Every structure is written in C-alpha cells, then in structure tokens.
Amino acid sequence: MPPLLTIAVCALNEEKTLPRVLAQLFKIRLNIEIIVVDDGSTDQTAFVVEEFVSEHQGVRLIQHSHRSGKGAALASALAQAHGEYFAVQDADLEYDPLDLPVCFETMLREKWDILFGSRFLRPNPTAYPLFLAGNKIVSFWISLITGLRVTDAYTGRKIFKTAVLRTLGITASGFDVEAELAVKASRAAVLGRLRFGEIPIVYCPRTVQEGKKIRYGDGYHALKEALLWRWRVG
C-alpha cells in the first residue's frame, strides 16, 4: 500500500465551495485521510462537513470556537495527522484538488521532503495583476534572504513529509504561516537538511466578490514577516 497522505483542508466560511472540494478529493486514487479544520466559521461550513463525515470514512472535522488563523488551523490538523505525508488544500477551489496526485507522485519519485506547487511555472489566469506582482515580489524576496530560489513561496499547494513538518514546527497562527514555512523550508534545504522541489500547478483565482480574503496590504506584511522569520531561523 502507498504511504498514507493526510490532507488538511482549512475552511473559513466556505459552505459554497467545500462540498465540491471534498467530492473531488474523494475522486483521488491515493491512500488518504482528510482533516477539515473549521476555523470559527459563521456559516454552514461545519454542517457541510458533518454531512460528509456521516457518509464517508476517512474524513474528520476539527472545529475552532473562534477564528484563529490559517497557521492555527494547520497546527490543529498536524497534531492529529496519521499520514506519513501532509498536504495543504484550501477550501475555496483556487487550487485544483485533482492536482494532488501528480504533486504527490512527483514528490515520491524525486524523493523530496517538501514540495511546493508553483502557480508561476505554467500559464494560469490572473484576476488581479497587482496580486500577481506582489506574490512574485514576495517570492523573490524570500529567495534572496534564504539563498534558495523559490518561484512561489506563498503557494497554497504544499506537501511535506509529516515528520519533517513537525520538526520545522508551526508557530505562526495567522496567514504569516506561509512566510514561516517558506523561510524554514528554504533555509533547511540550503543547509542540506532536507530535499525541496517545485512543480507547476493549475490555479484558478477567485475574486473578492467570490470570497477572496487576501488584500493589497498583505504584501507588505509578507515581506516583513519573511524577514523576521529569516532572522529567527538563522
């Protein structure tokens, strides 16, 4: 049997897209467990998951009593993960769940410890050109300060060996977890402590009206957080 892959689905008020995400994940022919973390949603997100849990094995729900942030959601999922590998799947369908098998199989074949799926290694649609530019600037900045070229540091498609991720640790509670993980992974790869790789992925951005949560000011925050994490990890 292939290694068990834990898929962490972080959800905040995603009742509209979450059913499709879960349905697509169950089409994947991999040995998986799914952990959905409802991060204090005020809509029917938890009810959607509970219905799915009642009909499917291998799905678990973790509920936060209040909004704690993506980092806290990932930490909750990681604490209960049984898989040898740990994948991140957002609940908004910007990242195609059906990309996961190619990413995971590539990771196993190349014997990587961490894989980042890059939105910028293939043509993908763009909803907001300034967001695109901001992501590329952040990735360039993280590459510069860590010494490892990363084309998409803030990608939502990340897969880790679970033991490696637990060693790296997750301490950021909010969206700055992306800076934490990118900097820690990059520095560990530069120092020869793990094997890191990127492959192109499909990406379909949604609009603010459709629920996109990132804002323009987040770019500046990302640059600052990356620098702080670089200082912390040495």
ZIJO-V216826 format. One line per field, one symbol per residue. psi: psi as a letter, one per 20 degrees, with the letter a starting at -180 (. if undefined). A space follows every 10 residues. Layout:
BEGIN
psi = ???
END
This chain:
BEGIN
psi = prqpopopop polkhhhghh ggghhiipmr nqqpopoomk qjbkgggggh gghhipqjpq pppphrohrh ghghhgghhj piqhqoqpoq jjjhpohihg gggghggggi lqhpppppij jqpqqphohh gggghhgggg ghggihjpop hmhkqinppq pghghhggqo hphbiihggg hgggggghgh jjirpqrqqq rppnqrrhhi jphqrhihgg hggghggghh hhi.
END
